[in-house]
Amino acid sequence: MKSGNQPPVRLDQWLIADPEDDQGLPQDILLEWVSKLGEEPELAERFEEAFQIMSATLATMNMCDDYKVYISALNRIAHIKPLAEIFVNLPGFLCDAEPQDLEKVMALGPFFRISPLQAEVSKQYFSNGREKAPVTIRDATDGLRMASKSLQEQLAQIMTALCKTSDQSRGRVLEFFAKVINANRKRAALHVDHATVSSDGFMVNISAVLTRLCEPFMDSAYSKIDRIDVDYFRRNPRLDITEETKLNADDHSSTEFYSKSVEGKNNFITEVFFLTAAGLYYGLGSTESEHDGLARDIPEMERHLARIQEDRQRYIGVCSSRTYHSNGACSDQLTVMKVSRFGDFGPKHCEDQRPNRRCHCPQIRPRGGSMGSHRPSLRVAVHEVPDGLAAQTR
């Protein structure tokens, strides 16, 4: 793929470029290459390599970067059935990894990872938020909301197109959603270690796309509600609920009930419905719970910070005078200060006559008590002895 003396252009660069652009791959040429996939197996390997590079490159991006060209390229690929088949059969489409790594190593992961909830996006749009005008914050929020909605709609179109490619492709797409959801069951726990689960943005996009896949059969009249089979979990389900708490059964009875399988095969509507229910629970529901927790904790932390800053000076003992003895010790007259919960800062002198270079003077006298021995009590001030005076003592 060379043009004159120009360096070779990778296929992935052609795919992400606009087909109408000089650097892009026109649709008629792409379709011509697709028609030759059966005759030239090497061409299929080139497409597979290009798809993997696209996914790996997008995994390093966030919503502040130029990610839209990759979404558009995947949308174009998904609507060409031979290319869609190559994509869903990539080695990384259903790869095994830790929950926190799925969004980067799976072929579809980086496409669902793009979100306004990424830390880099928050830093760019909302840094020093208290110093910005409300209209600026509102405009940034509206812009990110629109970008997120557009992304989720495009992802839903892509997943719909992949499902329509073939029965095998549909099964692998459903398996992708099930694999992500099963790996993130810990997100529903009361105390979640976010370093061990997928990110909120990734899971919210999963929930949003699954919800959109339900739209064809969740009409206002519920005309297809009877297509949802209640025996889904007894007919080789993709979701794993063995560790979930059952409201109306103990573990023994639940295991016994679900061990009796039912013949038949779950239809697509049933699969998507239960995947959506689980996706909303582990994805959007968990994210909202985290948001509610932060909404409660942040004001409390701010009050604590304000209280600490207000009382800061009252916790610091200030030496008003300093006298050095001939042996290098010091007598410090400390300022009298009132400190709630700790005691009084009283005028005390250091009686330590040892010729040390550092003198540790206790500054806090508990209420109703005496200073006792020369032992630091709660807070200690360290005073440096000048080098010249220390040399005289030696």
N, C-alpha and C positions, 0 to 999 in steps of 0.2 A: 504494500500500500504506500507507494512513493509517488511523488509528483516532481519530476525534474531533479534538481539538486536539493529539494526540501527534505528534511528529516521525515522518517516514516510516521504516520499518524495512527494511533491505536484505534481499534474498533470502538472501544468504549467512549472515546472522545467524539467520534462521529455520531454515536447514538445519543449523547446528551446535548449535542448541538441542535439548533433549530433546523428542521429539514429544508426550510426555505433559504437558509443562510448558505454562503459559499463553503463554510467549513462543515456543513451538515450533510447527512446522508438522505438523499431524496427517497420518497416513499416507493417509487416505481423500482429503483435500484435495490432497495431493501427487499421488496417482494420477489424480485428476480433471484436474489441470493437465497431467499427462503425456499424457493421452488427447486433449488439445486442441492438442498440439504441431503436428500436421499442419495444423490450421485457423488457428493463430495463429503465424506464423514469428517474430514479435517475442518470444514467450514463450521460444523456444529461445535467442534472443540474451540474454535475461535470465539463463537458467540458465548459459550460457557465461560471462557476466560474473561471476556468483556463484562459479563454480568457479575462475576465475582469481584472484579476490580471496582465496578460501580458501587457495589454494596460496601466494600471495605473503605472506599473513599468517603462515602456518606457517613460512615460510622464515626468519622473524626469531626463532623460538622454539627452545628446547632442552628437554631432558627434565625440567627443573625447572619449566617453565611448564605451563599447562593445555592440553596438546596433544591429549589423548584425545578431546575433543569433535570435533576435525577428523578424526581417524581413524574415529570412529564415523559421522560424516557421510559420508565417502567410502565406507565399507562399505555404508551405506544406499543411496548413489547407484549403486554397482557392481551391486547386486542388482535394479535397475530398468533393464531393457535399453535403452529409449530414452535415459535419462539417461547410461547407461554409454557409449552410442555418441557422445553429445555430448562426454563427457569425453575419450575416446581420440582424438577428432578436434580437440581444442583446438590452436591454433597452436603452443603451447609444449610439446606432448606429445613431439615429436621435434625440438626446436629444436637448432640448432648453437651451441656455446659452447666455451670453454676447459674442459679437464677439471676444474679446480678450481671452476668456476662451474656445472657441470651440476646439482649437487644443490640449487641455489637457483633456477635459471631454468626447468628442465624442470617440467612440470605434476606429475609424480610425485616429483620430486627431494626436495622438502621433507618428504614423508611418509617417505621412506627415510633422511632425514638425521638424524632424532631417534635419539639413541643415548647410552648411558652414557659413551661415549668422547669426548663433546664436552667442551671445556676448561671451560666454565662449570659443568658437572656435577661435574667433579673438584674444582674450587675450592670448591664449596658443600659437598660431602660429605666431602672428604678433605683440606681445608686443615689445616695443623698436625697432620698425621697421627701424628707421633711423640709428640705430647702427649696423644693420645686413647687411651682404654682399648681393648684388643683386641676386647672384645665390641661396642663401638660401631662399630669398623671392620667387623667381621663382619656386624653387622646392616645397615649401609649397603650392603655388598657384596651381601648376599642380597636386599635390597629392589630394588636396581638390576638384579640378574640376573633377578628375577621380572618386573619391568616391561619389560625388554628382550625376554624370552621372549613375554610377552603381546602386545607390539607386533608382533613378527615373525610370530606366529600370525595376528593380524588382517590384516597385510599379505599373507600368503599366501592368506587367504580372499578378499581384495579382488582379487588378481591372478588367482585361479582363476575368480572370477565374471566378470571382464573377458574372460578367455579364452573363456568359455562364451557370451558375448553373440553373437558372430558370427565367421565366418572372418576377416573384415577386422579386427575388434578383436583377435583372437588374433595376427594377423600384426603389428599395431602394438605389442602388448605384447612380443612376442619381439624386435622391432626396438628397443624401448626398452632391454631388457637388453643386446643386442648393441652398441648405441651407447655405453652406459656402459662396457662391458668393453673395447671397442676403443680408447676414448679414454684408458684407464688402463693401457696396456701398460707404461709407464715404472715402474709400481709394482714390477715384478719386477726392476728393475735393482739392482746392488749398492749404489750410492749414489743415493738418491732425494731430489730436492728436493720436499719435501712442499707447497710453495707452488704447484707446477705439476700436481698430481694431486688427485683427489677424496680426501675425508677417510676415515680408517679406519672410523669408525662407519657412514658411508654404504655403503662397500664390504662391510663385514661383514653388514649387513642385506640387501644384494643377494645375497650368498652364501647366507645363511640361507633367504631366500624361495625361491630357485632349488632349494635342497636339498629344501625341503618340496614343491615342485611335482613332484619326482621320486618321492615316496613311493608314488603309485598304481601305478607300474610297477617299482619296486625292492622287491618283496616278498621274503620270506625264501627262497622257492623259485626266485626269478629266472625266473618263468614267462613274462615278457615281454621277456627280455633279447635275444631274437632280433629284436625290433622295432627295435633300435638299428642303424642302417645305417653300416657302416664307410666307405662312400664319401661321407660327409657333405661333406668338404672338396673333393670333385670335382663337387658338384652345387649350384652357386650358394650357397655358405655365407654366413651372416650374419657369422661371425667372420673376422677377417683374421689369417692366420698367416704372411704373406709375410716378415716380418722376424724371425720366431722361429727359433731354432737347431734344426736337425733332427739327431737323434742318429745316424741311419743314412743320411744323404745330404748331399751338398754343395748349394750354392745352385743350380748349373746343373741337376743331376739332379732336384732338388726342383721347380724351376720347370717343367721339362719334364713331370714326372709330373702335377702339378696343373693344367697347361694342357689336358690331355685330359679334358674334362668328360664326365660320365655323364648319360644321359637320366633323366628322372623328377623327382620332387619329394620333398624331405625331409619325413618325417612329424613330427608334434608331439613324439613321444617322443624321436626322434633330435635334434631341435632343442633340447629342454630338457636332454637329457643332456650335449651338448657345451657348451652355455651354462653349465651347472652346473660342469663340469670347469674351464672357463676362469674362472668366477667365484670358485671356491675357490682357484685359483692366484693370481689377481691381487688377490683380496679378503682372505679369511681367511688364506691362506698368507703373503701379504706382511705382514699385520698381526702375525702370530705371529713372523715374522722380525724385525720392528721391536721387538717386545716382548723377544725373546731378546737383541737387541743392547743394549737399555736395561738389561736385567737384568745384563749383563756390565759395562757402562760406569758405571752409577750407583755400585756399591760402590767401583770404582777412583777415581772422582771424590771420593767421600766420604773415602777414605784420603788422597788428595792434599790435600784441604781441611783435614783434621785435622793433617797434617804441617805445612802452612803456618801454621796457627794456633798450633801448638806452637812453631815456630821464629821466630815473628814478632818477638818482642822481641830475639832475637839478631841480627836484620838491621837494628836501629835503633841508631844511635850517639847517645849521650846526652852533652851538654855538661855537664861538672861545674863548670867555672868559666869566666868570661869577663872579659877585660880590654880596655878600649878605649884606643887610643893617641890622642895629641893630634891626629893627622891624620885620625882617624875610622876607622882600621883596627882590627882586633880580633885578639887572640891567645886562642884557645880551647884549653883543656886537655881532651882527649877521653878518655873512659873506656876503659880497656883491656878488649876483649871478644874472645872466640874465636868465629870464624865458620867453620864447615866449608865446604869447596869454594871459599871466596872468599879467606880470609887472616885476618890478625890486625888487630883494631882497636888501633893503638898510640898512645901519647901523642905527638901532633904539634901544633906551633904553626903558626898561619898567619903566613907571613913577608911576605905581600902588604901593602905600606905605601901602596898607592894609595888616595887619599881617595874611595873609592866608598861609596855608600849600602848596597850589599849585598856581603858577603864570602862567597865560595864556598870552603869548607874541605874538602879531600879527607880522607876518614875511613878509607880502607882501604889498608893497606900489604900488597902481595902477599908471600907467604912467600918468603924467600930473596932479596928484592929491596929496592930503596930507593924512596922516595917520588918521587925525581926532581924535575922542575919542578913549579910550582904549577898542575898540571892535574888536574881531577877524575878519579878512578880508580874506576869501577864505581858508586860511590854518593857523592853530594854533599849536604852539609847547608848550607842557606841561612839565614844569621842576619841579622835586621833590625837596622840601626843606629838608635838612638833619634833622633827628629827634632831634639831640642835639641842633641845632640852633633854631628849633621851640620850644623846651622846654624852652630856655632862654627867648624867647619873651613872653611866658606866665608868 
